[in-house]
Amino acid sequence: MNGTIRRNGGVIVLVLVASAVMGSCSSSPKQATEVLARKNEAADYSRLADDFFFKGQYTSALQYYAEALDTNLSVDNVDGAIVARNSLGRAMLALGRLDDAEREFGDALADARVFGRPALIALSLSNLGDAMHTRGSMEDADTLFAEAETMAPTNDAVWAVIQHNRGVAAMALGDLAAAQAFLQKAEQANVRAKRWAEAGSNRYVMASIMNAKGRLPDAIAWAEKALAADKTAENSLGIGGDLEALARLRRKAGEPEKSFDL
């Protein structure tokens, strides 16, 4: 096991943030109706993209996130466009298109700073930090995560993603104590809100941390908790990762036969 995030909880957060920040339109009734229809169309594209993303069909997700972005831009829906651009970057990151992902996150961050919505700034910072982490620039990643944390102290969903990302970065830098503290905060917040897929990711990385500390029984316990969360969320990709992790940990513990009990 390693500390890599295998599921992209940020995408779910993007959807939550989108519903929270959509503003009203002050145009004429006809214009307002047309704008609302386009916003709803963009939201439908995003939902389709999210479904493809969670199934691991990243190319299809990329296509529909791009449609969502174009649709939002067509009616000057700035907050929706920032959300869609972040989602587009996540899909690019999943496809290994790091330079493209970094560009989208950077553009989203620039727009979010001008727009002035702290939650969107935090989200863009966190995603850009994730790109830096993927690139291997751990200190740059942690700096971005730290700034993101100051922008979203009261937004539980975004805050939890940032805690997770800071934990992964701390683990990569070898600070296992800090990594554990960040991941526990994220896990507790996600459990309170019943965000089980995100909690599964938190618990998976906690298992990695315990394994790195040489605390094998604790690592197995956290991997089992990750599996339980992903089963609750019906997160098939997460379940597969959890089962593989448990099999490796149980072989390491000298009890491979227990893997067949899952």
N, C-alpha and C positions, 0 to 999 in steps of 0.2 A: 504493500500500500504506500501511496505517497500523499502529499497534501494538495494535490490538484483538485480543483472544483470540477466534478464530473457532471453536475447539473447546473443550469443557469437560472437560479432563482431570480436574478435581476429582471428577467423577462416578465415574470409574474408581477414583480413590483412595478414595472413600467405600466402594466395594465391598471393596477391600483392607482398609481399616481395620475394616470390619464383621466380616470373617472373623478378624481378629487379636484383637479385643477381646471377642468373645462369651464370656461366663462360663458356668460350670456352675450347675445349679440344685440347691438343697439340700432341695427339697420331697420328698413321698412319691413312690414309683415311678410311681403312676398320674398324679399331678399333674405330675411331671417329664416323663412321656411326652406329656401334653397340651400342656404349655408348649413342649416341643421341636417338636411338630407345628405349633404356631402360629408359632414362630420360622421354621421351614422354609417355611411358607406366606408369611410376610412376605418372606423372601429370594426366593421365586419371584416375588412381585409386583415386587420391586426389579429382578430380572433382566429381566422383561418391560419395565419402565419404562426401564431402561438401553438396551435394544434400540430402543425407540421414540425415545429421546432421540438416540441416535447416528444415527438415520435422519432427524432433524429434525422428527419428529412430536411436538412438545412438548406439545400438549394431551392426547394419549393418555398420554404419559409422566407428566404431572401427575396424571392419574387413578390410575395404578397406584402412583406414589409415595405418594399419599394413602392408598391401600389398605394399603400397607406400613406407613405410620405408624400407622394405626388398629389394625392387627393387632398390631404391637409394643406399643402402649399397652395393648391388652386383656390382656396377660400381664405388664405392668410390666417389659418388656424395655427398660430405660432406654437402654443403649448403642445398641441397634437403632433406637430411636425418634429418638435424636439424629442418627444417620446418615440415616435416612429424612427427617427434617425438613430437613437440609442439602440432600439431593437434591431435595426438593420446592421449596426455595428456588431451586436452580439452574434448574429447569424454569420457575418463575415469572420469573426473570431473563431467560431466553431468550425468553419471551413478552412481555417489556417491562413486566411488572407489578412495577415496581421497589419500590414501597412494600410490597407483599405479600412480596416476596423478602426485603427488609430485615427485616421482622417475623419471618419464619421463621428467618433466620440469627441474629437477636438472641435468639430463644427457644432455639434450639439452643445458642448460646453460654452462656446463663444455665444451662441444664440441664447442659451439659458442665462448667462450673466447679463446680457442686454435686457432680456425679458424680466429678470429680477425675481424669479420664483425659487426660493431656497431649496425646495424639494427636488426640483429639476436640475439645479446646479449640483446638488449633492449626488444625484443619480449619475449625471454625466461625469463628474469627478471620479466616482467609484468605478464606472465602466472604463474610463481612461486608465485608472490605476490597475485594473485587471489586465488591460493590454500591456502595460509596462511590466507587470508581473510575468505575463506570458513571454515577453521579450527577454526576461532575465534581469531587468533593471529594478531590483527589489527595493532599494532605498527610494527611488523615484516613486515607485508604487505606494510605499508606505506614506510618503509625503502627501500624495494625492488622497489617499484614504483618510489621513488625519484631517485634512481640510474638509473633506466631505462630511466627516463626523460632526464638525462644528456647524455645518449648514443644515443638518437634519436631526437636531436633538429631540424633537417631539414627533417626528414621523416614524412610527414604529416599524413599518415595513422596510422603508429605505434604510433606516438606522440598523436594522438587523442584518441587511445585506452588507452594509459597511463593516459591521463587527465581524462578520464571516470573512470578508476579504482581508481585513487587517489581521485576522488570525492566521489565514493562509500565508500572508506575507511574512508575519513574524516567524512562522514555522520554517519558511524557506531561509530566513536569516539565522535560524538556529536558536531563537528565543522561545523555547517550548513553554515556559511558564506564561509568558505574555500571550502566546498562541492559545493556550488552554483558556485563559481568562476571557479573551475575545470570543472564542467559540461558545463558551458557556453562556455568555450574555446573549449571543445571537440565538442559541437554541432555546433558552428560556423565553425570549420574546416571541419566537415563532410558535412554540408550544402554547403560550397564552392565547395567541391569535388563531390557533388551529391551522397554521400554515404547514401542513405535514410534509410536503415535498421539500420545502426549505429546511425544516427540522431534520429531515433525513440527510440532507447534505451536511448540515452542521454536525450531526452525530457521526457520519462517515469520517469527517476530518478529525473529530475527537478520537475516533478509533485509531487513526493514523498517528496522532500525537501520543496516545498511550503506548502504542507499539514502539514509537521512537524512544520513549522513556524507558522501555524495557518492562512495562507493566502489562504483560500479555493478558491476564484475566480481565483487566479493565478494558483492554482493546477489544476483546471478544464481546464483552458486555455492551460496549458502545456500538459495535457493528450489529449486534442483535437488535438494539434499540433503533438503529438506522433502518434495518429491514422492517421492523414493525411500523415505523412512520411511513415508509414508502408503500407498504401494503395498504395502509389506511388511505393514502393519497392515490392508490392505484397507479403508481408511477413505475411503469414496467422497466424503463431504462435504469432507474435507481435500484429497483429490486435485483436486477441482474448484476449490477456492480456490488451490491451488498452481499449477495450470495458468493460471488467470487472472492471478496475480501474475507468473508467468514471461512471459506474453504482454505485459503492460504494461512489464516491465523490459526485455525485448528490443526492444520498439518504442522505448523511451527510448534504448537503446544503438544504435539505427539498424540493427538486424538482425531485423526482424519475421518474415522468412522462416524463421528457426530455430524459431519457435513450432510450425511444422507438423511438426517432427521428433519431437515428444514422443509 
